């Protein structure tokens, strides 16, 4: 048995899915999703996965809807595109996405079933769980803000999944609205999944050279901006920035396309609370968000589990107004390179204020 909505496999005898209440079927057909026919339509990969059509294009890969001819189940095929397919480092990151997802094994992390190489051109591909819904980024672009009734459960699922990754020594490093996927009809999600572990890093690994900054400027923690040592609290900061945007409909530092200015503010500028931009935000929830995005890692929640517990307590009542936050301290650099980059970004702030 299978749920046609969330694609969950279920034991025989289940008439309704215990996760979302949908009536089950013996085998779900390929979902009615908008796809474009391409030259790849009808092509068989690895003698097993038949391409149905093109779904979309990411920064380095194309994604197709396919059907696993062995099981009849719909899958997503992610194919690395030129010129990235010839870059050994990018290929390794692509492979790592499959390895990381299987290592963590959390229900709120997209499953990667298989990987291979396309015979005609050597392009590596991943066979992934097919997700029906939209990203948090799509939701926010359309709606502006996210209702608390949707935002808090979504944040808790993300924290749980990232906490599982951190427990096995994996740091995502690119937590952003576009990498958080809401399952369900647009505007009415019932579950969240984290996607794209391609930039993730094992705490003991070193595929990325020291001092090289990777990630998304809009949600990047100060230590990541400065190329300093990272841990799970780096992802926690990024998730806090996502939460800020959910509540306020914008990020605390709005600098248009000036990524350098955005990075500089992450390091130097204390963010205003979400209530600066939107009224009516629960002060307890605002307190949680502002604790998550404090400049120094030791001033944030120590773990994703602690963040999850703080969000859980919101539904339990308690004090109406939380204790006031201490003033956010300036980020304390840990390396010489960090000191130099911080000073350079400080000059970017000065130039912005003079303009």
C-alpha positions in Angstrom: 0.0 0.0 0.0 1.1 3.6 -0.6 -0.2 7.1 0.2 -0.7 8.9 -3.1 -0.2 12.3 -1.4 3.0 11.9 0.7 4.2 8.7 -1.1 4.8 6.9 2.1 4.9 3.1 1.8 2.4 1.4 4.2 1.6 -2.1 5.3 -1.3 -4.0 3.7 -4.6 -3.2 5.3 -4.1 0.5 5.8 -7.1 2.2 4.2 -5.9 5.7 5.1 -2.5 7.2 5.5 -1.7 7.8 9.3 0.4 10.8 8.3 -2.0 12.9 6.3 -5.3 11.0 6.2 -5.3 10.4 2.4 -7.0 7.2 1.2 -4.3 4.7 0.2 -3.7 2.9 -3.1 -1.9 -0.2 -4.1 0.7 1.7 -6.1 0.8 5.4 -6.6 1.1 6.6 -10.2 3.4 9.3 -11.4 1.9 12.5 -9.8 0.1 15.1 -12.0 3.0 17.6 -11.9 3.8 20.2 -14.6 6.7 18.9 -16.6 8.2 19.9 -20.0 9.0 17.4 -22.6 12.7 17.4 -23.6 15.1 15.4 -25.7 15.6 13.2 -22.5 11.9 12.3 -22.3 11.5 8.6 -22.7 15.2 7.9 -22.1 16.1 5.1 -19.7 18.8 5.7 -17.1 20.7 2.8 -15.6 18.3 0.4 -17.4 15.7 1.3 -14.8 14.6 5.0 -14.6 12.5 6.3 -17.4 12.4 10.1 -17.8 8.9 11.6 -18.0 9.9 15.2 -18.4 11.9 18.2 -17.2 11.0 19.8 -13.8 13.4 22.6 -13.2 17.0 23.9 -13.2 19.2 24.5 -10.2 22.5 26.3 -10.0 24.5 23.3 -11.2 21.9 20.6 -12.1 18.8 19.8 -14.0 15.9 17.9 -12.4 13.6 15.5 -14.2 10.6 13.5 -13.2 11.1 9.8 -13.9 9.4 6.5 -13.1 11.3 3.6 -11.6 10.3 0.8 -13.9 11.0 -1.9 -11.3 8.6 -0.4 -8.7 6.4 1.9 -10.8 7.1 4.7 -8.3 7.8 8.3 -9.3 11.3 9.6 -8.6 13.3 12.8 -9.2 16.5 12.5 -11.2 19.1 15.2 -10.6 21.7 15.4 -13.3 24.9 17.5 -12.9 25.3 19.9 -15.9 28.2 21.3 -17.8 30.7 22.7 -17.0 30.4 21.4 -13.5 30.3 17.7 -14.4 34.0 17.9 -15.3 35.1 19.5 -12.0 36.3 16.8 -9.6 35.4 18.9 -6.5 31.9 19.6 -7.7 31.4 15.9 -8.6 32.6 14.9 -5.1 30.1 17.3 -3.6 27.4 15.9 -5.8 28.3 12.4 -4.6 28.4 13.6 -1.1 24.8 14.7 -1.2 23.8 11.0 -1.6 26.2 9.9 1.1 25.1 12.5 3.6 21.4 11.9 3.2 21.8 8.1 3.6 24.1 8.6 6.6 21.6 10.7 8.5 18.5 8.7 7.7 16.0 11.2 9.1 12.4 11.3 7.8 12.6 15.1 7.4 15.6 14.8 5.0 14.9 14.0 1.4 15.8 10.4 0.5 18.5 9.6 -2.1 17.8 6.1 -3.5 20.5 5.6 -6.0 23.3 7.3 -8.0 25.0 6.6 -11.3 26.6 8.1 -14.5 24.7 8.8 -17.7 26.3 6.6 -20.4 26.3 9.0 -23.3 28.1 11.9 -21.7 29.4 10.8 -18.3 27.1 13.2 -16.4 26.6 12.0 -12.8 23.0 11.7 -11.6 21.1 11.1 -8.3 17.8 9.3 -8.0 15.8 11.0 -5.3 12.5 10.9 -3.5 10.0 12.9 -5.6 8.5 15.7 -3.5 5.1 17.3 -4.3 4.8 20.9 -2.9 7.0 24.0 -2.8 10.0 25.4 -1.1 9.7 27.8 1.9 11.2 30.3 -0.5 8.4 29.9 -3.0 5.8 30.2 -0.2 7.3 33.4 1.2 7.8 34.9 -2.3 4.0 34.3 -2.9 2.6 35.0 0.6 5.1 37.4 2.1 5.0 35.9 5.5 4.2 32.5 7.0 1.4 32.0 9.5 2.8 30.9 12.9 0.7 27.8 12.8 2.7 26.6 9.7 6.0 28.2 10.6 6.6 26.7 14.1 5.9 23.1 13.1 8.1 23.6 10.0 10.9 25.0 12.0 10.7 22.2 14.5 10.9 19.6 11.8 13.9 21.4 10.3 15.6 21.6 13.7 15.0 17.9 14.3 16.5 16.9 11.0 19.5 19.2 11.4 20.0 18.0 14.9 20.2 14.4 13.6 22.8 15.5 11.0 24.9 17.2 13.7 24.8 14.1 15.9 26.6 12.2 13.2 29.1 15.0 12.6 27.5 16.6 9.5 27.0 20.4 9.1 24.6 21.5 6.3 26.2 24.9 5.8 23.5 26.1 3.4 20.2 26.3 5.3 18.0 28.7 3.5 14.3 29.0 2.4 15.1 27.4 -0.9 16.5 24.3 0.7 13.5 23.7 3.0 10.7 21.9 1.1 7.0 22.0 2.2 5.1 18.9 1.2 1.4 19.4 0.2 -0.7 21.7 -1.8 0.8 25.3 -2.1 -0.2 27.2 1.0 -1.3 24.1 2.9 1.8 22.1 3.8 1.7 19.1 6.1 5.4 18.2 6.3 8.8 19.7 5.7 11.9 18.1 4.2 15.5 19.5 4.0 17.1 19.1 0.6 20.6 19.7 -0.9 23.4 18.5 1.4 25.8 19.2 -1.4 27.7 21.8 0.6 27.5 19.9 3.8 30.7 19.1 5.7 31.8 16.4 8.0 33.4 18.0 11.1 36.5 15.9 10.5 36.4 16.2 6.7 38.2 18.7 4.5 36.8 18.7 1.0 36.6 22.5 1.3 39.9 24.3 1.9 40.3 26.2 5.1 39.3 29.9 4.7 37.1 29.2 1.7 33.6 30.6 2.2 30.6 28.7 0.8 26.9 29.2 1.5 24.2 31.7 1.0 24.9 35.3 2.1 21.3 36.0 3.2 21.5 33.4 6.0 25.2 33.0 6.7 26.5 33.0 10.3 29.4 35.4 11.1 31.9 32.5 11.6 31.0 31.2 8.2 31.4 34.6 6.6 34.9 34.9 8.1 36.0 31.4 7.1 36.4 30.4 10.8 35.7 27.0 12.4 32.0 25.9 12.1 29.8 23.6 14.1 26.1 22.9 14.5 25.4 26.4 15.8 26.3 27.7 12.3 23.2 25.9 10.9 21.2 27.1 13.9 22.0 30.7 13.0 20.9 30.2 9.4 17.6 28.5 10.5 17.1 31.5 12.8 17.4 33.8 9.8 14.8 31.7 8.0 12.5 32.0 11.0 13.0 35.8 11.0 11.9 36.0 7.4 8.9 33.7 8.1 7.7 36.1 10.8 8.7 39.5 9.4 8.4 38.8 5.7 11.9 40.0 5.2 15.4 39.5 6.5 16.9 41.9 9.1 19.6 43.1 6.7 18.1 44.2 3.4 20.9 45.3 0.9 19.4 44.4 -2.5 22.0 42.7 -4.6 25.0 43.9 -2.5 26.1 40.6 -1.1 29.3 42.1 0.5 27.1 44.5 2.5 24.9 41.7 3.6 27.9 39.6 4.8 29.3 42.7 6.6 26.0 43.2 8.5 26.0 39.6 9.6 29.4 40.2 11.2 29.0 43.7 12.5 25.4 44.7 12.9 23.0 43.7 15.7 19.7 42.7 13.9 16.5 44.5 14.9 13.7 42.2 16.2 11.1 41.0 13.7 8.5 43.2 15.5 10.4 46.2 14.1 8.8 45.4 10.8 5.5 43.6 11.8 3.3 44.1 14.8 1.5 41.4 16.8 4.4 38.9 16.9 4.4 36.7 20.1 7.3 38.1 22.2 8.2 34.5 23.3 8.6 33.5 19.7 10.6 36.6 18.9 12.8 35.8 21.8 13.5 32.4 20.4 14.4 33.8 17.0 16.7 36.5 18.4 18.5 34.0 20.5 19.2 31.8 17.5 20.7 34.7 15.5 23.1 36.1 18.1 26.6 37.0 16.7 28.7 34.6 18.8 27.9 30.9 18.7 28.2 30.5 22.5 25.4 33.1 22.9 22.9 31.1 20.8 21.1 27.9 21.7 23.8 25.2 22.2 22.1 22.6 19.9 19.2 22.1 17.5 17.5 20.1 20.2 17.6 23.1 22.5 16.0 25.2 19.8 13.4 22.6 19.2 12.6 22.5 22.9 12.2 26.3 23.1 9.8 26.2 20.2 7.9 23.3 21.8 7.5 25.3 25.0 5.6 28.0 23.1 2.6 25.8 22.9 2.7 25.0 26.6 1.8 28.5 27.7 4.0 29.9 30.5 5.2 33.5 30.9 3.7 36.0 28.5 6.8 38.1 28.2 10.2 36.4 28.3 13.2 37.8 30.1 14.9 40.6 28.0 17.7 39.5 25.9 21.2 40.7 26.8 22.8 43.0 24.3 24.2 41.1 21.4 28.0 41.2 21.7 30.2 41.9 18.7 31.5 38.8 17.0 34.8 37.7 18.5 37.1 36.4 15.8 39.1 33.2 16.4 41.7 33.3 13.7 44.1 35.8 12.1 42.3 35.4 8.7 39.0 36.1 10.5 40.4 39.3 12.0 41.5 40.6 8.6 38.2 39.8 6.9 36.2 41.3 9.7 38.2 44.5 9.4 37.7 44.6 5.7 33.9 44.1 6.1 33.9 46.9 8.7 35.2 49.2 6.0 32.3 48.1 3.8 29.9 49.2 6.5 31.6 52.5 6.7 31.4 53.1 3.0 27.7 52.1 3.1 27.0 54.7 5.8 28.9 57.4 3.9 26.9 56.7 0.7 
